[in-house]
Amino acid sequence: MRRISRTQQEVLDLMAKDWELGATGGINPSFWLQKGGIGKSGESKTISSTTFFALLGRKLIEVSSTKFPFTYYRLTELGED
């Protein structure tokens, strides 16, 4: 298996430090991290769909909840290593 990229590792590190990963779907989906949780007015960073799907495909993140129009993600046990 290929190593994860520096960007993917940064996302995992931020999620381990109280940043939440959120997504909106539809024709033009978007993915971002927000410090303190989605909608909590903390600093935010957009992540690319390539990074998001790489982490999801490697089972490093998983859905924690869905509250329309957002889906929230958390680290899996693999992503916490």
C-alpha positions in Angstrom: 0.0 0.0 0.0 1.3 3.5 -0.9 2.1 5.8 1.9 -0.2 8.6 2.6 0.6 12.1 1.4 1.7 15.0 3.5 -1.7 16.7 3.0 -3.6 13.5 4.0 -1.5 13.3 7.1 -2.1 16.9 7.9 -5.9 16.3 7.8 -5.6 13.3 10.1 -3.4 15.3 12.5 -5.9 18.2 12.6 -8.8 15.8 13.2 -6.9 14.4 16.1 -6.6 17.9 17.5 -10.3 18.9 17.7 -10.9 19.8 14.0 -14.0 18.3 12.5 -14.3 17.2 8.8 -17.5 18.1 7.1 -18.9 17.7 3.6 -21.8 18.8 1.5 -23.0 16.8 -1.4 -24.8 17.4 -4.6 -23.4 18.3 -8.0 -20.6 20.4 -6.6 -19.5 18.7 -3.3 -17.2 20.5 -0.9 -15.0 19.2 2.0 -13.5 21.2 4.8 -12.1 21.0 8.3 -13.2 23.4 11.0 -11.5 23.9 14.4 -13.8 23.1 17.3 -16.4 21.5 15.0 -18.5 22.3 12.0 -20.6 25.5 12.6 -18.6 26.5 15.7 -17.1 29.6 14.1 -13.5 28.3 14.4 -10.8 28.6 11.7 -11.6 26.5 8.6 -9.6 24.9 5.8 -10.9 23.5 2.6 -9.6 20.1 1.5 -9.6 18.7 -2.0 -11.9 15.9 -3.1 -8.8 13.9 -4.0 -7.6 14.1 -0.4 -11.0 13.3 1.0 -11.7 10.3 -1.2 -8.2 9.0 -0.5 -8.8 9.0 3.2 -12.2 7.5 2.9 -11.0 4.8 0.5 -8.2 3.8 2.9 -10.8 3.6 5.7 -9.0 6.3 7.8 -12.2 8.3 8.2 -15.8 7.4 8.5 -19.2 9.1 8.7 -20.0 10.1 12.3 -23.4 11.7 11.5 -25.5 13.3 8.8 -27.6 16.4 9.4 -28.9 17.7 6.1 -27.2 19.4 4.3 -23.9 18.3 6.0 -22.2 15.0 6.6 -19.7 14.8 9.5 -16.7 12.6 9.6 -14.5 11.2 12.3 -11.2 9.2 12.4 -11.4 5.5 12.4 -9.2 3.3 14.5 -6.8 3.1 11.5 -6.7 6.9 11.2 -5.9 7.3 14.9 -2.5 5.5 14.7 
